[in-house]
Amino acid sequence: MKVLVTDGDNRAALAITRSLGKAGHHVTVGERKETSLSSVSSYCRASFVYPDPASDPRGFIEALLGQVSKEGIDVIMPVSDISTFLVTGNRHVFTSSRVPFASFETLDLAARKDRLFETAGRLNIPAPRTVVLRKKGDGSKKKLDIDFPVVVKPHRSRIQGPDGKWLSASVSYASGPDELEQVLRMKKGQYPLLLQERINGPGIGVFACYDRGALKAMFSHRRLREKPPSGGVSVLCESIPVPALAKEYTEALLGSLGWHGVAMVEFKLDERDGLPKLMEINGRFWGSLQLAIDAGVDFPSMLMDIAMEKEVRPCFEYRTGRRTRWFWGDVDSLLMVLLKKSRSLKLPPGHPGKLGSILSFLKPSLGGTRFDVLRFDDPRPWLYETSMWFRNQLGRG
């Protein structure tokens, strides 16, 4: 079958390209530039360039439509948040291709964190204590019933402006009322904002695949190191059995939405009571996708079968204790710890510090950890990523 994968520089796109290419599918990769992490893979059969979906959504969809028509694409696999929203929101124009993802309306509901936590409350799913600031000024006019430090979150990770362009919104931290006031001044255009108590504990990701409301696969990992080190994407992660409560909460949430396709549900295991606390839902593929494939849950192939309406064998057993490491992401995270002041990094309590971070960075290389990008049967993505990392350090990226 012919598959179009977007966001070629995304590590999830590389994992999809490798998985489906090995299965014999014809994989076409799209990106904003001619060469990308996935387009140089041995499993990529064709590539093309499209306009930036964040600043030119219409041009992006028209470019995809042209490629779909040119190659006779059977299935479209969007990867990033913005691509997934744009493709599912324009599903009606891709009449000859299948898009095995939840509807735009369902994805939008899951992405809205203020609504998500309302849903979690109705389902009795534990979440951090949250105060929603609906508009500018709410944070200073009312007495905030929340303890510091707090995490300041936008109501969604990507926000579409009145002109149709998409903006990235980031998470911030505030240790007291004065710092919160400073943070809120920089959040214009991102309301509603969520103020949440900061949960200390390891991050847990639960990954699922649904076929029109029926659960077909579930997988979990724990984050051992993240970028940035205060909390972000995992740069070293390990496959673990799905924690019982996290599984129960994930099924309740996604079941209530009648989910279709893949999803990642993020929790933090609260050190105070041992309960997983809901963080967010991402209705798309995730950066550490290669770990699930290595452990035996091939989400891209499963989603491909669902798209083609083949019978899908449920997959709930996999190898635990497997690790994958995103090397250059890990290097970036280490450099942040070494070169930046601890206060600016907002490190959580118990972080190992500079010496501990160096020792921790060196330790995985002694074990059986696999690299996320470097694969000896497909080395060009690693060479490309390495060259781009050095170019960026030299200011030429």
HUBELMO-V427655 format. One record per residue. N is the residue number from 1. RES is the residue in one small letter. PHI is phi as a letter, one per 30 degrees, with the letter a starting at -180 (NA if undefined). Layout:
N_RES_PHI + N_RES_PHI
//
This chain:
1_m_NA + 2_k_c + 3_v_b + 4_l_c + 5_v_c + 6_t_c + 7_d_h + 8_g_e + 9_d_d + 10_n_d + 11_r_d + 12_a_d + 13_a_d + 14_l_d + 15_a_d + 16_i_d + 17_t_e + 18_r_d + 19_s_d + 20_l_d + 21_g_d + 22_k_d + 23_a_d + 24_g_j + 25_h_d + 26_h_d + 27_v_c + 28_t_c + 29_v_c + 30_g_c + 31_e_a + 32_r_d + 33_k_b + 34_e_d + 35_t_c + 36_s_b + 37_l_e + 38_s_d + 39_s_d + 40_v_d + 41_s_d + 42_s_d + 43_y_c + 44_c_c + 45_r_c + 46_a_a + 47_s_b + 48_f_a + 49_v_c + 50_y_b + 51_p_d + 52_d_e + 53_p_d + 54_a_d + 55_s_c + 56_d_b + 57_p_e + 58_r_d + 59_g_d + 60_f_d + 61_i_d + 62_e_d + 63_a_d + 64_l_d + 65_l_d + 66_g_d + 67_q_d + 68_v_d + 69_s_d + 70_k_d + 71_e_c + 72_g_i + 73_i_d + 74_d_d + 75_v_b + 76_i_c + 77_m_c + 78_p_d + 79_v_c + 80_s_d + 81_d_e + 82_i_d + 83_s_d + 84_t_d + 85_f_d + 86_l_d + 87_v_d + 88_t_d + 89_g_d + 90_n_c + 91_r_e + 92_h_d + 93_v_d + 94_f_c + 95_t_d + 96_s_c + 97_s_b + 98_r_c + 99_v_b + 100_p_d + 101_f_b + 102_a_d + 103_s_d + 104_f_e + 105_e_d + 106_t_d + 107_l_d + 108_d_d + 109_l_d + 110_a_d + 111_a_d + 112_r_d + 113_k_d + 114_d_d + 115_r_d + 116_l_e + 117_f_d + 118_e_d + 119_t_d + 120_a_d + 121_g_d + 122_r_d + 123_l_c + 124_n_h + 125_i_c + 126_p_d + 127_a_b + 128_p_e + 129_r_e + 130_t_b + 131_v_c + 132_v_c + 133_l_c + 134_r_d + 135_k_b + 136_k_e + 137_g_j + 138_d_d + 139_g_d + 140_s_c + 141_k_d + 142_k_c + 143_k_d + 144_l_d + 145_d_d + 146_i_a + 147_d_d + 148_f_c + 149_p_d + 150_v_b + 151_v_c + 152_v_c + 153_k_c + 154_p_d + 155_h_d + 156_r_a + 157_s_d + 158_r_b + 159_i_c + 160_q_c + 161_g_d + 162_p_d + 163_d_d + 164_g_i + 165_k_d + 166_w_c + 167_l_b + 168_s_d + 169_a_b + 170_s_c + 171_v_d + 172_s_b + 173_y_b + 174_a_b + 175_s_c + 176_g_a + 177_p_e + 178_d_d + 179_e_d + 180_l_d + 181_e_d + 182_q_d + 183_v_d + 184_l_d + 185_r_d + 186_m_c + 187_k_c + 188_k_d + 189_g_i + 190_q_c + 191_y_d + 192_p_d + 193_l_c + 194_l_c + 195_l_c + 196_q_b + 197_e_d + 198_r_d + 199_i_c + 200_n_c + 201_g_l + 202_p_d + 203_g_d + 204_i_b + 205_g_c + 206_v_c + 207_f_c + 208_a_b + 209_c_b + 210_y_b + 211_d_c + 212_r_h + 213_g_j + 214_a_c + 215_l_d + 216_k_c + 217_a_a + 218_m_b + 219_f_b + 220_s_b + 221_h_b + 222_r_c + 223_r_d + 224_l_c + 225_r_b + 226_e_b + 227_k_b + 228_p_d + 229_p_d + 230_s_d + 231_g_k + 232_g_a + 233_v_d + 234_s_d + 235_v_c + 236_l_b + 237_c_b + 238_e_b + 239_s_d + 240_i_b + 241_p_e + 242_v_d + 243_p_e + 244_a_e + 245_l_d + 246_a_d + 247_k_d + 248_e_d + 249_y_d + 250_t_d + 251_e_d + 252_a_d + 253_l_d + 254_l_d + 255_g_d + 256_s_d + 257_l_c + 258_g_h + 259_w_d + 260_h_b + 261_g_j + 262_v_c + 263_a_a + 264_m_b + 265_v_c + 266_e_c + 267_f_b + 268_k_c + 269_l_d + 270_d_d + 271_e_d + 272_r_d + 273_d_b + 274_g_i + 275_l_c + 276_p_d + 277_k_c + 278_l_d + 279_m_c + 280_e_a + 281_i_c + 282_n_c + 283_g_d + 284_r_a + 285_f_d + 286_w_b + 287_g_d + 288_s_c + 289_l_e + 290_q_d + 291_l_d + 292_a_d + 293_i_d + 294_d_d + 295_a_d + 296_g_j + 297_v_c + 298_d_d + 299_f_d + 300_p_d + 301_s_d + 302_m_d + 303_l_d + 304_m_d + 305_d_d + 306_i_d + 307_a_d + 308_m_c + 309_e_h + 310_k_d + 311_e_d + 312_v_c + 313_r_d + 314_p_e + 315_c_b + 316_f_b + 317_e_c + 318_y_a + 319_r_d + 320_t_c + 321_g_i + 322_r_d + 323_r_b + 324_t_b + 325_r_b + 326_w_d + 327_f_d + 328_w_d + 329_g_d + 330_d_d + 331_v_d + 332_d_e + 333_s_d + 334_l_d + 335_l_d + 336_m_d + 337_v_d + 338_l_d + 339_l_c + 340_k_c + 341_k_d + 342_s_e + 343_r_d + 344_s_d + 345_l_d + 346_k_h + 347_l_d + 348_p_d + 349_p_e + 350_g_i + 351_h_d + 352_p_d + 353_g_i + 354_k_d + 355_l_d + 356_g_d + 357_s_d + 358_i_d + 359_l_d + 360_s_d + 361_f_d + 362_l_d + 363_k_d + 364_p_d + 365_s_d + 366_l_d + 367_g_c + 368_g_c + 369_t_d + 370_r_c + 371_f_d + 372_d_d + 373_v_c + 374_l_d + 375_r_b + 376_f_d + 377_d_d + 378_d_a + 379_p_d + 380_r_d + 381_p_e + 382_w_d + 383_l_d + 384_y_d + 385_e_d + 386_t_d + 387_s_d + 388_m_d + 389_w_d + 390_f_d + 391_r_d + 392_n_d + 393_q_d + 394_l_d + 395_g_i + 396_r_c + 397_g_d
//
